[in-house]
Structures are given as structure tokens and as C-alpha cells.
Amino acid sequence: MGDKSPKSNQKKSTQKQAKASSAATKKTAAVASKQAAGKKK
């Protein structure tokens, strides 16, 4: 716990970026599916 080595810091930032990008992807996918559903009507 509390590891301040560059390797662990890099791993943490990579995980944060991956989380953020997957959330953004989900958001855009949801918007796209809403638009597609709107066009079908």
C-alpha cells in the first residue's frame, strides 16, 4: 500500500485513462443508439 514507484503510478494513470475512455465510448454508443431508434420511427 502507498507504493510511490513510477511503475505503480503509471499503472494507476493507465487504469484511470482506460476507465474514462470506456465511459466515453459507452456514452457515445448510447447517443448513437438513441439516434438510430429515433430514425426508425
N, C-alpha and C positions, 0 to 999 in steps of 0.2 A: 504493500500500500504506500502511496505517496512517492512512487518512483518518478524522479525528475530527469531521467536519462533522455537524450534526444530521441532515441528509438521509441520509447513509450509515448513521448509527446507526439511524435509523427503518427503513430498508430491511432492515438486519440483523435487527432485532427482529420485523419483519413476516414475514420468511422463517422465523425460529425458530417463531413462532406458527403459521404455515401447516404447518410440518413436524410440530409437536406435534398440531395438530388432525387432520391426515391420519392420523397414527399412531393417535390415539384412535378415529377413525372405522373404521379397519381392525380395531382390537381389538373394537369393539362389533359389527361386521359378522361377525367370526369367531365371537363368542359367539352371535350370533343364528343363524348357520348351524348351529352345533353343536346348539343347542336344537331347531331345526327337524328336524335329522337324528334327534335323539333321539325326537321325537314321531312320526316316520314309522314307527319300528319297532314 
